[in-house]
Amino acid sequence: MNIKMYVNNEKIIAGMTMKDREELEQGNMALHVCLNTDHVIENRKKLATSLACEIDNFVCTNQTHSAHFHRVTLADKGHGAMSKNTAIADTDALYTFEPNIVLSSFTADCVPVIFYNTVNGLIGVIHSGWQGTIKEVAPKLFKHLIEVENCNPSDLHVQIGAAISQEKFEVDADVYGKFHDLGYANDFMYYKESTNKYHIDNQLTVKKQCELAGIPLDQISIDPTCTFMSPDGFSYREDKQAGRHLSFIMRKE
C-alpha cells in the first residue's frame, strides 16, 4: 500500500494514503465514491494493519465542505469505518484527546490538515477544500481549541498534506473574490490573462491561517505533491470519478 508517512514516532503516527495501481480501486479509501464498498473496506483494513490497529479504531465523517468540527470520544470509535451511514454527519474536522483512535479525512485535490499537540496529546484532522478555506474551518477550529480546550498554539504542529497545486487550481472571478475578501490571501493568487482565470494556492492560504492562529511557522510543514500532476494523486479536477486519499493521525498508547 502506498502510504506517505508524515510523522511516525513513539507517540504519534500520521500520514496520507496515495494512489496505488497495485491495490483495489487504485487504493481508493472513500465509501461515498467507489465501485465496490468491499474494496474500500479491504483497503482500510490494510491501512489499519500497517498502523497496528483495527478498522474499528477509525472515525470518519460525512464531509460537506462546511466549517463544522467534532470532538471525538470513545463512543465515536468505528463511526463511518465500515459504512458511510454511520459516519459523523456534516463535519469537516475532527479532534480528540483519546489514544488509539484513527482520525480520518478524505481528499482528492482539497487540502488535508493534520495536527497534534506535543504537550496535552491532542490530535486532529481538517478537510479544507476551497469552500472550507473561505469558511475558515481551520481558524475556527484552532480558535475553539485555544479558547475552549485551553491549547497553547505554540504547542501545535501542523502537516498540510498533498493537494492540488496553484498551477492547476484555476478559478473564475467569483471564487477569486471570496479569497480576496479573506484579507490575507492576495499573495497566494495570480491572474492568467490568456485564459482569463485566477490561480490560487490553497495550501499556502491554509498555512497563513495556521500562522494567524498563532502556530509557529517552523512547526507548519507542507507536502508539495500536486494531486493533479502526480501519478500518486487522486484528482477530482482531472477525473470526477476519482477515488480519495485518506489522511490520518493516531496517538499511540
C-alpha positions as CSV (number, residue, x, y, z in Angstrom):
1,M,0.0,0.0,0.0
2,N,1.3,3.4,-1.0
3,I,1.4,5.4,2.3
4,K,3.1,8.8,2.7
5,M,4.2,8.9,6.3
6,Y,4.5,12.4,7.8
7,V,5.0,11.5,11.5
8,N,6.0,8.2,13.0
9,N,7.5,8.3,16.4
10,E,6.8,6.6,19.8
11,K,3.7,8.8,20.4
12,I,2.2,9.9,17.0
13,I,1.7,8.2,13.7
14,A,0.3,10.3,10.8
15,G,0.2,10.2,7.1
16,M,-1.7,10.1,3.9
17,T,-2.6,7.2,1.6
18,M,-1.8,7.7,-2.1
19,K,-3.0,6.2,-5.3
20,D,-1.6,2.7,-5.8
21,R,-2.2,0.8,-9.0
22,E,-1.5,-2.5,-7.3
23,E,-4.4,-2.1,-4.9
24,L,-8.2,-2.4,-5.3
25,E,-9.6,0.7,-7.0
26,Q,-6.1,2.0,-7.0
27,G,-6.1,2.4,-3.3
28,N,-9.4,4.4,-3.1
29,M,-10.3,5.0,0.6
30,A,-13.8,6.6,0.3
31,L,-17.1,4.8,0.6
32,H,-19.0,7.6,-1.0
33,V,-17.1,7.3,-4.3
34,C,-16.3,3.7,-5.0
35,L,-17.2,0.9,-7.4
36,N,-17.5,-1.6,-4.6
37,T,-17.7,-0.9,-0.9
38,D,-15.9,-4.2,-0.1
39,H,-12.9,-2.9,-2.0
40,V,-12.7,0.3,0.1
41,I,-13.2,-1.7,3.4
42,E,-10.4,-4.0,2.3
43,N,-8.1,-1.0,1.6
44,R,-8.9,0.5,5.0
45,K,-8.2,-2.9,6.7
46,K,-4.8,-2.9,5.1
47,L,-4.1,0.6,6.4
48,A,-5.3,-0.5,9.9
49,T,-2.9,-3.4,9.8
50,S,0.0,-1.1,8.8
51,L,-0.9,1.1,11.8
52,A,-1.1,-1.9,14.1
53,C,-4.7,-1.4,14.9
54,E,-8.2,-2.5,13.8
55,I,-10.6,-0.9,11.3
56,D,-12.9,-0.3,14.3
57,N,-10.4,2.3,15.6
58,F,-11.2,4.6,12.6
59,V,-13.5,7.6,12.9
60,C,-14.8,9.0,9.6
61,T,-17.2,11.9,8.7
62,N,-19.7,12.8,6.0
63,Q,-17.8,15.8,4.7
64,T,-19.9,18.7,3.3
65,H,-17.3,21.5,2.8
66,S,-18.5,23.0,6.0
67,A,-16.7,24.7,8.9
68,H,-18.2,22.2,11.4
69,F,-15.9,20.3,13.7
70,H,-16.4,17.5,16.2
71,R,-14.6,16.4,19.4
72,V,-14.2,12.6,19.1
73,T,-14.8,10.5,22.2
74,L,-14.5,6.8,22.8
75,A,-18.2,6.5,21.9
76,D,-17.4,7.6,18.3
77,K,-15.0,4.8,17.7
78,G,-15.8,3.0,14.5
79,H,-18.2,5.6,13.2
80,G,-18.0,5.6,9.4
81,A,-15.3,2.9,9.3
82,M,-17.4,0.2,7.7
83,S,-20.4,2.1,6.4
84,K,-21.0,5.7,5.3
85,N,-24.3,5.6,7.1
86,T,-22.6,5.6,10.5
87,A,-20.2,8.4,9.6
88,I,-20.3,11.6,11.7
89,A,-22.7,13.8,9.8
90,D,-22.0,17.2,8.2
91,T,-18.5,17.5,9.6
92,D,-15.2,18.5,8.1
93,A,-12.8,18.4,11.0
94,L,-12.2,16.1,13.9
95,Y,-10.1,16.3,17.1
96,T,-9.6,14.1,20.1
97,F,-7.6,13.6,23.3
98,E,-8.2,9.9,23.2
99,P,-5.4,7.5,22.3
100,N,-5.6,4.6,19.7
101,I,-8.3,6.4,17.6
102,V,-7.5,7.0,13.9
103,L,-9.0,10.3,12.8
104,S,-9.7,10.3,9.1
105,S,-10.1,12.9,6.4
106,F,-10.7,12.3,2.7
107,T,-9.4,14.4,-0.2
108,A,-8.9,14.5,-4.0
109,D,-7.4,18.0,-4.5
110,C,-8.7,19.6,-1.3
111,V,-6.2,20.4,1.4
112,P,-5.8,17.9,4.2
113,V,-4.6,19.3,7.5
114,I,-3.1,17.0,10.2
115,F,-2.2,18.5,13.6
116,Y,-1.1,17.4,17.0
117,N,-0.2,19.0,20.4
118,T,3.1,17.8,21.9
119,V,2.1,18.8,25.4
120,N,-1.5,17.6,26.0
121,G,-1.8,14.8,23.5
122,L,-4.5,16.5,21.3
123,I,-4.6,15.3,17.7
124,G,-6.8,16.3,14.7
125,V,-7.6,16.4,11.0
126,I,-9.2,19.0,8.8
127,H,-10.7,18.8,5.3
128,S,-10.2,22.3,3.8
129,G,-11.2,22.5,0.1
130,W,-11.5,26.0,-1.2
131,Q,-15.0,26.3,0.3
132,G,-13.7,25.2,3.7
133,T,-10.8,27.6,3.4
134,I,-13.1,30.6,2.7
135,K,-15.4,29.5,5.5
136,E,-12.2,29.4,7.7
137,V,-12.7,25.9,9.0
138,A,-9.1,25.7,10.2
139,P,-9.1,29.1,12.0
140,K,-12.4,28.4,13.6
141,L,-11.3,25.0,15.0
142,F,-7.9,26.4,16.2
143,K,-9.8,29.3,17.9
144,H,-12.0,26.7,19.7
145,L,-9.1,24.6,20.7
146,I,-7.3,27.7,22.2
147,E,-10.4,29.2,23.9
148,V,-12.3,26.1,25.0
149,E,-9.7,23.3,25.2
150,N,-7.0,25.5,26.6
151,C,-4.5,24.7,23.9
152,N,-1.4,26.8,23.5
153,P,-1.0,27.4,19.8
154,S,2.8,27.3,20.2
155,D,2.5,23.6,21.2
156,L,0.7,22.7,17.9
157,H,2.5,21.0,15.0
158,V,0.7,21.1,11.6
159,Q,1.2,19.0,8.5
160,I,-0.5,20.2,5.3
161,G,-0.9,17.2,3.0
162,A,-0.7,16.7,-0.7
163,A,-3.3,18.8,-2.6
164,I,-3.9,20.5,-6.0
165,S,-1.1,23.0,-6.9
166,Q,-1.6,26.7,-7.6
167,E,-0.7,26.0,-11.3
168,K,-3.6,23.5,-11.7
169,F,-6.2,25.2,-9.4
170,E,-7.7,27.8,-11.7
171,V,-11.0,29.6,-10.8
172,D,-13.2,32.3,-12.0
173,A,-13.6,35.8,-10.6
174,D,-16.3,34.7,-8.1
175,V,-14.0,32.4,-6.2
176,Y,-11.1,34.8,-6.5
177,G,-13.3,37.4,-4.9
178,K,-14.1,35.1,-1.9
179,F,-10.4,34.5,-1.3
180,H,-9.6,38.2,-1.7
181,D,-12.3,39.1,0.9
182,L,-10.4,37.0,3.5
183,G,-7.9,39.8,3.6
184,Y,-4.7,37.7,3.8
185,A,-4.7,35.5,0.7
186,N,-3.7,38.0,-2.0
187,D,-0.1,36.9,-2.0
188,F,-1.3,33.4,-2.9
189,M,-3.2,34.3,-6.1
190,Y,-2.4,35.3,-9.7
191,Y,-4.3,36.1,-12.8
192,K,-3.6,34.5,-16.2
193,E,-4.7,36.7,-19.0
194,S,-4.5,34.1,-21.7
195,T,-7.2,32.0,-20.0
196,N,-9.0,34.7,-18.0
197,K,-8.6,32.6,-14.9
198,Y,-7.2,33.1,-11.4
199,H,-4.9,30.6,-9.9
200,I,-5.0,30.1,-6.1
201,D,-2.6,28.4,-3.8
202,N,-5.0,26.8,-1.3
203,Q,-2.2,25.2,0.7
204,L,-0.4,28.5,1.3
205,T,-3.7,30.1,2.2
206,V,-4.3,27.4,4.8
207,K,-0.7,27.8,6.1
208,K,-1.4,31.5,6.5
209,Q,-4.5,30.7,8.5
210,C,-2.4,28.4,10.8
211,E,0.1,31.2,11.2
212,L,-2.5,33.7,12.1
213,A,-3.9,31.3,14.7
214,G,-0.5,31.6,16.5
215,I,1.1,28.3,15.4
216,P,4.9,28.8,14.9
217,L,5.9,28.8,11.3
218,D,8.7,26.3,11.9
219,Q,6.0,23.9,13.1
220,I,4.0,24.0,9.9
221,S,5.0,21.7,7.1
222,I,3.6,21.4,3.5
223,D,3.7,18.4,1.2
224,P,4.4,20.0,-2.3
225,T,2.9,17.0,-4.1
226,C,0.3,18.1,-6.6
227,T,-2.6,15.7,-6.7
228,F,-3.5,16.7,-10.2
229,M,0.0,16.2,-11.7
230,S,1.4,13.4,-9.6
231,P,0.8,9.8,-10.7
232,D,0.3,9.1,-7.0
233,G,-2.6,11.6,-6.7
234,F,-6.4,11.3,-6.9
235,S,-7.7,14.5,-8.6
236,Y,-11.3,15.4,-8.8
237,R,-10.4,18.2,-11.2
238,E,-8.7,15.7,-13.5
239,D,-11.3,12.9,-13.1
240,K,-14.7,13.4,-11.5
241,Q,-14.8,9.7,-10.8
242,A,-11.5,9.8,-8.9
243,G,-11.0,7.9,-5.6
244,R,-9.9,9.6,-2.4
245,H,-6.8,9.8,-0.3
246,L,-7.2,9.2,3.4
247,S,-5.2,11.5,5.7
248,F,-4.9,10.0,9.2
249,I,-3.5,10.6,12.6
250,M,-3.4,8.4,15.7
251,R,-1.8,8.9,19.1
252,K,-0.3,5.7,20.3
253,E,-0.6,4.3,23.9
